[in-house]
Amino acid sequence: HDVLEAIRAAFPQEFPSWLEAGLQQIPPSAASQAEKMKLGEQLLRGDNGTVYEAVQQICYRCEQVALRDRGNQDSTTGGATKGKR
């Protein structure tokens, strides 16, 4: 999050469009458009603590989607890929 704040400070004109493009990469199952807007606002205008919490929230949600998707793949393949990498 400190890196994010440094980028925000170094590139104040570009940062909003970069942030918007980045937030669009978050799957809809992790955050609705309204939630992405709220997280974006926190990342754009928030202090250190707010930015940290927003980054944590995004990471947690994406992790949950990845785990859920992985679990669904295991169940659709009959667990054949379980334990293999």
CNS distance restraints for C-alpha pairs under 8 A (distance, minus, plus):
assign (resid   1 and name CA) (resid   5 and name CA) 6.24 0.50 0.50
assign (resid   1 and name CA) (resid  48 and name CA) 7.58 0.50 0.50
assign (resid   1 and name CA) (resid  51 and name CA) 6.37 0.50 0.50
assign (resid   1 and name CA) (resid  52 and name CA) 5.59 0.50 0.50
assign (resid   1 and name CA) (resid  55 and name CA) 6.95 0.50 0.50
assign (resid   2 and name CA) (resid   6 and name CA) 6.15 0.50 0.50
assign (resid   2 and name CA) (resid  48 and name CA) 7.53 0.50 0.50
assign (resid   3 and name CA) (resid   7 and name CA) 6.19 0.50 0.50
assign (resid   4 and name CA) (resid   8 and name CA) 6.13 0.50 0.50
assign (resid   5 and name CA) (resid   9 and name CA) 6.13 0.50 0.50
assign (resid   5 and name CA) (resid  48 and name CA) 7.69 0.50 0.50
assign (resid   5 and name CA) (resid  51 and name CA) 7.92 0.50 0.50
assign (resid   6 and name CA) (resid  10 and name CA) 6.01 0.50 0.50
assign (resid   7 and name CA) (resid  11 and name CA) 5.89 0.50 0.50
assign (resid   7 and name CA) (resid  15 and name CA) 7.34 0.50 0.50
assign (resid   8 and name CA) (resid  12 and name CA) 5.53 0.50 0.50
assign (resid   8 and name CA) (resid  15 and name CA) 5.59 0.50 0.50
assign (resid   8 and name CA) (resid  44 and name CA) 7.53 0.50 0.50
assign (resid  11 and name CA) (resid  15 and name CA) 5.72 0.50 0.50
assign (resid  12 and name CA) (resid  16 and name CA) 7.56 0.50 0.50
assign (resid  14 and name CA) (resid  18 and name CA) 6.32 0.50 0.50
assign (resid  15 and name CA) (resid  19 and name CA) 5.91 0.50 0.50
assign (resid  16 and name CA) (resid  20 and name CA) 6.14 0.50 0.50
assign (resid  16 and name CA) (resid  44 and name CA) 6.88 0.50 0.50
assign (resid  17 and name CA) (resid  21 and name CA) 6.18 0.50 0.50
assign (resid  18 and name CA) (resid  22 and name CA) 6.14 0.50 0.50
assign (resid  19 and name CA) (resid  23 and name CA) 6.08 0.50 0.50
assign (resid  19 and name CA) (resid  40 and name CA) 6.91 0.50 0.50
assign (resid  19 and name CA) (resid  44 and name CA) 7.94 0.50 0.50
assign (resid  20 and name CA) (resid  24 and name CA) 6.35 0.50 0.50
assign (resid  20 and name CA) (resid  40 and name CA) 7.15 0.50 0.50
assign (resid  21 and name CA) (resid  25 and name CA) 7.04 0.50 0.50
assign (resid  22 and name CA) (resid  26 and name CA) 7.50 0.50 0.50
assign (resid  23 and name CA) (resid  36 and name CA) 6.39 0.50 0.50
assign (resid  23 and name CA) (resid  40 and name CA) 7.29 0.50 0.50
assign (resid  24 and name CA) (resid  36 and name CA) 7.96 0.50 0.50
assign (resid  26 and name CA) (resid  30 and name CA) 6.61 0.50 0.50
assign (resid  26 and name CA) (resid  31 and name CA) 6.97 0.50 0.50
assign (resid  26 and name CA) (resid  62 and name CA) 7.34 0.50 0.50
assign (resid  27 and name CA) (resid  31 and name CA) 6.73 0.50 0.50
assign (resid  27 and name CA) (resid  62 and name CA) 7.70 0.50 0.50
assign (resid  28 and name CA) (resid  32 and name CA) 5.45 0.50 0.50
assign (resid  28 and name CA) (resid  33 and name CA) 7.43 0.50 0.50
assign (resid  29 and name CA) (resid  65 and name CA) 6.82 0.50 0.50
assign (resid  30 and name CA) (resid  58 and name CA) 7.85 0.50 0.50
assign (resid  30 and name CA) (resid  61 and name CA) 5.18 0.50 0.50
assign (resid  30 and name CA) (resid  62 and name CA) 5.62 0.50 0.50
assign (resid  30 and name CA) (resid  64 and name CA) 7.78 0.50 0.50
assign (resid  30 and name CA) (resid  65 and name CA) 6.18 0.50 0.50
assign (resid  31 and name CA) (resid  35 and name CA) 5.54 0.50 0.50
assign (resid  31 and name CA) (resid  36 and name CA) 5.99 0.50 0.50
assign (resid  31 and name CA) (resid  61 and name CA) 7.42 0.50 0.50
assign (resid  32 and name CA) (resid  36 and name CA) 6.13 0.50 0.50
assign (resid  33 and name CA) (resid  37 and name CA) 6.23 0.50 0.50
assign (resid  34 and name CA) (resid  38 and name CA) 6.31 0.50 0.50
assign (resid  35 and name CA) (resid  39 and name CA) 6.10 0.50 0.50
assign (resid  36 and name CA) (resid  40 and name CA) 5.90 0.50 0.50
assign (resid  37 and name CA) (resid  41 and name CA) 6.14 0.50 0.50
assign (resid  38 and name CA) (resid  42 and name CA) 6.32 0.50 0.50
assign (resid  39 and name CA) (resid  43 and name CA) 6.18 0.50 0.50
assign (resid  39 and name CA) (resid  54 and name CA) 5.89 0.50 0.50
assign (resid  40 and name CA) (resid  44 and name CA) 5.90 0.50 0.50
assign (resid  41 and name CA) (resid  45 and name CA) 5.93 0.50 0.50
assign (resid  41 and name CA) (resid  46 and name CA) 7.42 0.50 0.50
assign (resid  42 and name CA) (resid  46 and name CA) 4.78 0.50 0.50
assign (resid  42 and name CA) (resid  50 and name CA) 6.25 0.50 0.50
assign (resid  42 and name CA) (resid  51 and name CA) 6.16 0.50 0.50
assign (resid  42 and name CA) (resid  54 and name CA) 6.57 0.50 0.50
assign (resid  43 and name CA) (resid  50 and name CA) 7.36 0.50 0.50
assign (resid  43 and name CA) (resid  51 and name CA) 5.09 0.50 0.50
assign (resid  43 and name CA) (resid  54 and name CA) 6.66 0.50 0.50
assign (resid  43 and name CA) (resid  55 and name CA) 7.94 0.50 0.50
assign (resid  46 and name CA) (resid  50 and name CA) 5.12 0.50 0.50
assign (resid  46 and name CA) (resid  51 and name CA) 5.61 0.50 0.50
assign (resid  47 and name CA) (resid  51 and name CA) 6.12 0.50 0.50
assign (resid  48 and name CA) (resid  52 and name CA) 6.16 0.50 0.50
assign (resid  49 and name CA) (resid  53 and name CA) 6.21 0.50 0.50
assign (resid  50 and name CA) (resid  54 and name CA) 6.18 0.50 0.50
assign (resid  51 and name CA) (resid  55 and name CA) 6.17 0.50 0.50
assign (resid  52 and name CA) (resid  56 and name CA) 6.16 0.50 0.50
assign (resid  53 and name CA) (resid  57 and name CA) 6.08 0.50 0.50
assign (resid  54 and name CA) (resid  58 and name CA) 6.24 0.50 0.50
assign (resid  55 and name CA) (resid  59 and name CA) 6.17 0.50 0.50
assign (resid  56 and name CA) (resid  60 and name CA) 6.06 0.50 0.50
assign (resid  57 and name CA) (resid  61 and name CA) 6.14 0.50 0.50
assign (resid  58 and name CA) (resid  62 and name CA) 6.16 0.50 0.50
assign (resid  59 and name CA) (resid  63 and name CA) 6.04 0.50 0.50
assign (resid  60 and name CA) (resid  64 and name CA) 6.21 0.50 0.50
assign (resid  61 and name CA) (resid  65 and name CA) 6.37 0.50 0.50
assign (resid  62 and name CA) (resid  66 and name CA) 6.17 0.50 0.50
assign (resid  63 and name CA) (resid  67 and name CA) 6.12 0.50 0.50
assign (resid  64 and name CA) (resid  68 and name CA) 6.04 0.50 0.50
assign (resid  65 and name CA) (resid  69 and name CA) 5.99 0.50 0.50
assign (resid  66 and name CA) (resid  70 and name CA) 6.02 0.50 0.50
assign (resid  67 and name CA) (resid  71 and name CA) 6.07 0.50 0.50
assign (resid  68 and name CA) (resid  72 and name CA) 6.18 0.50 0.50
assign (resid  69 and name CA) (resid  73 and name CA) 6.21 0.50 0.50
assign (resid  70 and name CA) (resid  74 and name CA) 6.28 0.50 0.50
assign (resid  71 and name CA) (resid  75 and name CA) 6.32 0.50 0.50
assign (resid  72 and name CA) (resid  76 and name CA) 6.16 0.50 0.50
assign (resid  73 and name CA) (resid  77 and name CA) 6.11 0.50 0.50
assign (resid  74 and name CA) (resid  78 and name CA) 6.08 0.50 0.50
assign (resid  74 and name CA) (resid  79 and name CA) 4.58 0.50 0.50
assign (resid  74 and name CA) (resid  80 and name CA) 7.11 0.50 0.50
assign (resid  74 and name CA) (resid  81 and name CA) 6.58 0.50 0.50
assign (resid  74 and name CA) (resid  82 and name CA) 6.52 0.50 0.50
assign (resid  75 and name CA) (resid  79 and name CA) 5.76 0.50 0.50
assign (resid  77 and name CA) (resid  81 and name CA) 7.22 0.50 0.50
assign (resid  81 and name CA) (resid  85 and name CA) 7.83 0.50 0.50
